[in-house]
């Protein structure tokens, strides 16, 4: 059996196996008891709000995607239009079902916390793994479908034509996945942070009530936001990084090794899926006293080590080039280093977090100064890791080595997504326990899961930004292969102009998103204040707030603010292309440099402020209700739109401009020139 047939069979079979495993875990999660009627009522409110939001977002996004697909059909051909729609549809499916299982699992996790740590941990992690299996399964399945189509369409013209055709139309798949991810990230990020900021400013600071107090009219919107931002948005974001690193590796592998270079990423991804599934079997708490992060780390380490072994085996026995394995393994090591740096600067109890919490003793101003300074410091060390990854990959196998390093960084995507989705599920469960006033061991267990969930969410944000940067760099290299430029001279005025415009784009893009959160949060604050004033008895617990009002406000705000940032990202690289292919190359470089550093700064600073606030709430430096606490809440409020809206949204933005450049590159060379 030749190598083409092996790849044709192995990749889709493994992808389907991942989806089947996700289905098995879904049934296991749904079989768990939802608990009391009061708990179920809270769960239904969160679920209904989350699904209503997605329905509204899809009603806005899908018509736009169809219009774009028609434009691509007439401008770039029917094959690229078809793969564009396939990428968008798969990204939408992941966002929808990833959030659906999360809102089904949160109430079951809350109820299982009455039984013990392991029951609650397994429910939250199993639901998270469903999301992970959706990402890796559909990511690989989509690429496999495109490769199979290319094989049977072009094999009569020889394997070289199969490689060329597959790499051409794969770009459309990456574009569809990336654009839908951008919409999900932007919309979800605006929703979650507008609700969170609005709830905190009135509830915590003005009324002095806890975060998940049922008296807060924005509490359900806040819990809904955890799902639409951290489940739907993150899943779609990582999916397109996952898909794009395969695309870049297949394109560059085809240039360097021919058909084997195209097949290697497919088989490597297949092996990584198996290792992610393997890792999930090691996630089990030994006792209620064990720190919940330990079983999560065990599963992750098993998955990472097994993936490294598979990458090396494929590099030696398939490509006959060990350097390909070294490049991929360097990506795994870099990913671990990024997670470590992120944990140090944002982790609970770490020195930077404690320093920022202490700075709150003298007010919000010093809290903000400390967070900004440490966030900037963390950015430098994170960028060094990304730079080292790119350099090592290039030293091993040139641009192909860079793309393989990106694949290595995403080798454990299945279990990374499990850890990420675990965060909002645990957060929701903790809030539900508080709102339903569950007793016994439940509050302590969900609090410990929530604390770990906050850590995993911060870690996966660092992972997402780093992998996005390497994926963007791989696409950047692909652009130079496609245009035949080889290199550009940044001293040339046109190239430097492109570099400046590209460097400025992430700032314009981020300003739109941060401003959107501010405007929506202003509406939420007014509504929450109105309800406290007009609905008598809320504070005494005699009357219930109208939760649906806050949900409706942030839902409409997210859709209203969605389109302009996306249009900026699509239009600006096209306008820059009129200066020539080299100027567009400079533009792409500027976007990666500025987008990477800005995303790292915003995600790390935001995570730092968040955990500094929690450190104070744990009873340090005056504890809840103190002036120190109020100052730390203000820092967290400033950090919220940075770490959960604009920072993460820069990930798909960096990659979309690279893909657009790839799509228009032949026309730029033909009609405008270098």
N, C-alpha and C positions, 0 to 999 in steps of 0.2 A: 504494500500500500504506500503510495507516494505521499510526500509531505503536504501537498495541497488537500488531499482527501482527509488526512489526519486532522488538519486544521478545520476543514469544513464540518467534520463530525464532532470533534472535541469541544470547540468553543461554544456552539449552541447547546450541546447536551449539558455542559457544565452550567451555562447560564440558566437553563430550564431547571436544573437541579437546585440552584440557589432559590429560584422562585417557588419551587415545590417545598423546600425547607421553610421558606417564609410562610407559606400557606399552612404548614403543619403547626408552626409556632402561633400563627393567628388563631387557629382553632383551640390551641392550648390556652391562650390568653382569654378568649371569649368564654371558655368553659368555667372560668373563675367566677365566684359570687360577687355581685355588685354591692352587696351590703344593704343597709337600712334604706327605707323610703326617703328619708331626709338626705342621705348621701347620694342616692340616685337622682334626686331632684337637682342637687347642685351639679352633678355630672351632666345631666341633660341640658342644663342652662349653658354650660361651657361647650358641650358638643354642638348644640344648635347654633350658638354664636359663631363657632369656628367654621362649620359647614356653610352657613349663610354667607360668611365672608368670602370663602373660596368660590361659591356659586356666583357671587357678584363680581369677583375679580376675573373669573373665566369669561363672564359675559362681556367684559371690557376688552380682555386680551385676545380672545380667539378671533374676533372679526379683524383685528389688526394683523394677526399672524396670517390669516387667509389672504388679506390684501398684499402683504409682503411676499407670500408664496406665489401669488399671481405675477408680481413684478419680477421675482426670481425666475419664474417659468419663461417669461418672454426675454429676460435679459441674459440668463445664464443656462437655460435649458431645463427640460422636464425632469431629468434625473436628479439634478441638484435641488430642484423644487420639491421633489418627492422625499429626498433624504432630509431636507429642511423640516418638512412636516413631521417626518418620523421622529426626529430628534425632539421637536417641540411636544409631540404627543406623549412620548415616553417620559419627558421631563414633567409634564403635567400629571401623568399617572402616578409618578413617584411622589410628587408634592401632595396630591389628593389622598392617596392611600396611606402614605406615611403619617399624615395628620389624622386620618380616620382611625388608624390603630392606636395612635397616641391618646385620643380623646375617649377611646374605649378602655384603654388600660389604666388611665389615671384613677378612676373611681375604684377599680379592682385592686390597684396597688394600695390605695388608702384603706380599703377594707381588709386586705391581707396583712396590713401592718398590725392588726389586732392579733394575728397568729404568731408573728415573729419576723425577724430580719430576713431570713432566707426566702420565705414566701413572698414578701413584698419585693425584695431584690430581684428574684427570678421573674416576677410578673413585669416589672418595669424594664428589665434587661431584655426579656424575650420580645416584648413589643418593640423595643429599640432595634433588635436584631431583624425584625420584619422589615423595618425601614432600610437597614443595611443591605439585606438581601435584595430588596427592590432596586437599590442603587446599582449594586454590582451586577445583578442578574440582567436587568434591562439595559444597562450600559454595555455589557458584553454582547447581549443578544442583538442589539441594534447594529453594532459594528459587524457582527457575524452575518446578519441578514444582508447587509450591503456587500460584504466580501463574497458570500455565496452567489448573490445576484451577478456580481462582476465576473465571477469564475465561469458560470454557465453562459453568460452573455458573450464573453470575449475569449474563452479558452481556445476556440478554433483559430484565433489569430496569434496564439502563443502566450506563454506565461508572462512575458514582459508587458503585453497589452492588458492582461488581467491586473497586474500591479499598477500600471498607469491609470487605468479607468477607475479602479477602486480608490486610489488616493485622491483622484479628482473629485469624486462625488462624496467622499467622506467629509469634506469641508462643509458641505451643506448640512450634514447631520450635526456637526459640532456647532454650527451657527444656530440651528433650531433649538438645540439643547441650551446653549448659552443665553439666547435672547429670552426664552421662557424663564430661565433661572433668574435673569435680571429682573423681570417683572415680579416674580415671586419674592425675591430678596427685597426689592424696593417696597412693594405693597405691604408685605408682611412686616418689614422693619418699621415702616411708618405706623402701622396699626399697633404693634406691640409696645413701642416706646411712647407713643402719644397716650395710650391707656395707662402705662406704668407711671409716667411722669405726672399725669393728671391725678392718678390715685394717690401717689406719694405726697405731692405738694399740699393737697387738702387734707387727706387722711392722716398722714404721719406728722406733718409740720403744724398744720392749723388745728387739727382736732386731737392729735396725740393718741391715735388708735393704732393697733398693730397692722402689719402689711396686708394680711388676708382676713381682716375683720369683715363679717357679713354686713355690717352697718355702712360700709363704704359703697356708694352707688357705682363706683368704677371697678369694684373688685372682680366681677365676672369678666368684664372687658380685659382686665389685666391678665387673668388666667387664660382667656381665649388667645390673647396676644402671645403668650409663651408658645402656643402651638403653631400659630400661623407664621411666627417669625423664626422660631428655633427648630420646628419640625419641617413644615412645608418649604420655607425659604432655604434652610441649610441643606435639606435633601436635594433640592433642585440644583443648588450651587455646587455641591460636591459631585453630583451626577455629571454635570457638564465638565468639571475638571477631570473626572475619571474618564469620560468619553474622549475629551480632547487630547489627553496624554496618549491614549491608544492611537488616535488619529495622527498626531505628530510623529509618534514612533513608527507607525506603518509607512507614512510618507517618506521620512528620512531613511528608514530601514530599506525601503525599496530602492532608493538612490545608491546606497552603500553595498547592500548584500543581495539585491534582487529579491526574488520570491521568498527566500528564507528570512530576510530582514522584515518582510511584511508579515509573515506567519508568526515569528517569534513573539511579538506583543500579544497576539491572540492566545497563544498557548501559555505565556507567562501569566496573563490575566486569569486564565482558567485555573492554573495552579494556585493563584492567590485567593481565588474564591474558596477553594477547598480548604486552604489554611485558615481563612476567616471562620468558616463553619467549625473547623477543628477547635479554634480558640474559644468558641462559645461554650463548649462542653466543660471548660475549666472554670467557668464563672459560677461559683457556688460558695456561699458563706459557710464557714465551719461552725459558727455559733452566733448567737445574738450579740455577743460582746465583740466580735471581730469588726474592725474598721471596714465599712463596705467597699472602700477603694481597693483593698487588697485582692479580692477575687476578680475585680475588673482588670487590675494590672496583670494578674496571672494569665487571664485569657488573652490579653493583648500581647504579652511577651511570647507565648506559645505561637500565636499567629505570625508575629514578626520573624521569629527564628525559622519557622517552617517555610515561610515565603522566601527567605534568603537562600535556603537550601535548594528550593525548586528553581529559582532564578539561575543559580550557578550551574545546576544540572542541565538546564535547557541551553545555557550559553555554551557549555562545553560540548554537549552531544548533538545539539541541533545546528548551531551556528559554527561550531568549531572555533569559537573565539571567546576565551575566558574573560576578556576585557569587558564584554557586554554584561556579564554577570557582575563584575566588579562595579561597573557604572550603576547598575540597578541596586546593588547592595549599598552603595554609597548614599543612594537616595533614602533607603531605610534608616541608615545611621543618622543622616541629616534630619529626618523627620523626628527621630528620638531626641536629637539635640534641640530642635525647635520646641518640642513639648517641654523639655527641661527648662529652657529659658522662660517660656510662657508661665510655667508653674512657679518659677522663682519670683517673677515680677507680679504675678496676680494671685498666687495661691494663698489660702487662708493661713494666717500665722506667720507668713514669710516676712523677712525684714522690710521690704518695700511697703507691704501692706500695713504693717505695724507703724512704720514711720509716717505714713500718710494719715493713719488713724490718729496718731499722737498730734500731728500738725493741726487736726481739727479742734484741738483744745483752745487754740487762739482764734478760731473762727473759720468761716468758709473760704476766705481768701487764701489763707496759708494751706488749707486742704487742697485747693485747686492748684496752687503753685507747686506743691509736692507731687501731685499726680501728674502734672504736665512734665516736670523735670524727669521723674522716673520713667514715664512713658517714652520720652525721647531717648533716654539712656537704653531702655530695652530694645528700641528700634535698631540702634546701632549694632547690638550683638546679634539680633535676629537676622539683620541684613548680611552680616558676616557669614552666617551659616548658609543662607541662600546663595551668596556669592561663591562660597567654597564648594557647594553642591554643583553649581554651574561649571566652575573651573575643573573640578575632578572629573565630572562627566565628559567635558570637552577633551581633557588630557587623555582619557581612555579611548574615546571613539568619536571625537569631533562633535558635530551637532547631534548626531544619532545618540551619542553617549549622554548628552544633556536630556534628550527626550526619555532615555531609559532611566536616568536618575529621577525624573519626574514620575515615571511609572513606579519606581521603587518607593517614592514618598507616598504613593497612593496604594501600595501593595496591601495594606491592612484596612482598606476603606470599609469593608464589610463590618469589621468589629469597631472601627472608629465611629461609624455612623450609629452603631448600637450604643456606644458611650454618649454620643451627642444627644440622641433622642431620649436616652435615659434621664437626661437633665430636666427637660420640661415636664416629663411624666412625673418625676419625683417632686418637682416644684409644685405642680398641680395637686399631687396627692397630699403634700404637706399642708397646702392651703385648704383642701377639702376636710382634712382632719380637724383643722382649726375651726372652719365654718360649721362643721357638723358636730363639733364639741365631743369628739371621740375620746375615750379615757383609756386607762391602762397603759400598755407599752406603746400604743400607736403614736402618740405625739413624739416620743423620744426616737422611735425608729424612723418615722418619716422626716424628722429634723435631720437625722444623720444621713439619710439618703439625699435629702435636699442639699445639704452641705457638700456632699460628694458630687452631686449633679452640677452644682455651680462650678466646681473645679473642672469637671469633664467638659462642660460647655466652654469654659475659657480655653482649655487645652485644644479642643477641636477647632476653635476659631483661629488659633495660631497655626494649626495644621492646614486649615483651609486657605489661609492667606499665603503661607509658604508654598504649598502645592500649586496654588493659582499662579504665583509668580514664576515658578519653574515651567509650568504648562505654557504660560504666555511667552516665556523666553524660547521654548521649543517652537512655538508658532512663529515667533520673530525670526528664528533661524530659517524656518520653512519659507517665509516670505522672500528671503534673499536667494534661496534655491529656486523659487518659482520665477523670480524676476531676472535671475542671472546677474545681479549686481555684484555679488561677491563681498563688497564692503562699501562703506560710505565715508566721506570726509566731513566731519562735523565742523571743520573750519569754513566750509563753503556756506555763504549766507543763507541760501535756500534750505540747506540741511539744518542749519542752526535754527532757522525760523520754525521749521517743523518740530525740532526738539523742544523749543520753548512752548509752542502751542500744545504739544503732547503733554509736557510737564504741567501745564496749567489746567488741562481738562479734568483731572481728578479733583481739583479744588472747586471748580465750577459745579461739577457733578455732586460733590459732597455738600456744597452750600445749599443746593436745591433740596436735598434730602433732610439735612438738619433743620432748615427753615420749615419744611413740611411738618416735621415732628413738632416744632415749636407752635406753629399755627393750629394744628390739631389738638395739641395738649391744652392750649388756651381755651378752646371750645369745651374740652372735657372739664377743666377746672371750673368754668362758669356753670356748667350743668351740675356738677357735684355740689358746688356751693348753693345753687338754687334749690336742690333737693333737700339739703340739710336745713335750709331756711324755710321752705314751704311745706315739706312733708313732716308734720309734727310727730314726735315720738321715735324718730330714727335712732338718735343717740341712746335713748332709754331701751331700745330693743322692742318697742311696742308696735312699730310700723316697719314695713319692709321697703327698701329703696326700689326704684324702677331701674333695674340693671340694664334693660334693653336699650335705654336712651343712650348711654355711654357707648355701647356696642355699635349702635347705628351711627353715632357721630364719627367714630374712628374708622368704621367701614367706608363711609362715604368720603372721608378725608383721604384715605389711602388710595382710593380709585381716582379721586380728583387730582392728586399730585403725582400720578403714576406715569403719565405719557411723556411729559416734557423732558425729564431726565433721560428716558430711553431714546427719544428722538435726537437729543444732543449727542449721545454716544454713537448713533448710527450716522448722523449727518456730518459731524466734524471730520472724521477721517476721509470721507468722500470729498469734502471741500478742500482739505489739505492736499489731496491727490492731484488737484489742478496745478500744483507747483511742481509736480514731477515725481517719479518713483523714488528718487533719493530723499526728497523732502518727506515723503510719506514714511520712508524708513526711519528718518530722524524722529518723526512724530511718534512712531511705534515705540522707539527707545525711550522717549520722554515719558510716555504713558506708563511703561513698566517701572521705571525708576521712581517716578513721583507716586504712582498708584501703590507700589509695594510699601514704600516708607510711610506714606500717609495711612494706609490700612493697618499696618503693624502698630503705629503710634496710637491710632484711635481705638483699636481693639484692646491693646494692653493697658492704656490709660483708663479706659472704661471699666475693664475688669478689676483693675487696681482700686479704683474708687468704690466699686461695688463691694468688694471684700473688706475694704477699710470700714465701710459702713457696718457690715455684718460683724466685724471685730468689735466695734463699739457696742453693737446691740447684744453681743455675748457678755456684756458686763464690764468691759474695759473702759478706762478713761471717763467714767461717769455713767456709762450704760444708757439704756433707752430713756428718752424723755429729757436728757440733759442738753445743755447748749452744744456740747461736743457732738452729740448725736444729731442735732439739727444741722450742724455744719457739715457733718459727714453725709447726711441725706442730700444736701445741696450738691455736694461733689458727685454723688451717685447720679443725681438728676442730670447734671451736665454730661456725665459719662455715658448715660443710657443711649442717646441717639448716636454716639460715636461708636460704641462697641456692638450695638445690635441693629443699626440702620445703615449709616454711611460707610463704616469700616468694612463690614461683610459685603455690602453691595459693590465695593470696588473690585472684588474678586471676579465676578462675571464681566464687569465693565472692561477690565484689563484684557480679557480674552476676546470679547466681542470685537474690539477695534482691530485686533490682530487677524481675526477671521475675515472681517470685512475687507481688510487690506489684501488678504489672500484671494478673495473672490474677485476683486476688481483689478488685481495686479496685471493680468494679460491685457486688459483694456488701457490701463495706464501706460504700459510700455508701448502699445501699438499706437495710441492716439495722442499721447502727451509726451512720452519719452522719459529719459532719465532725468 
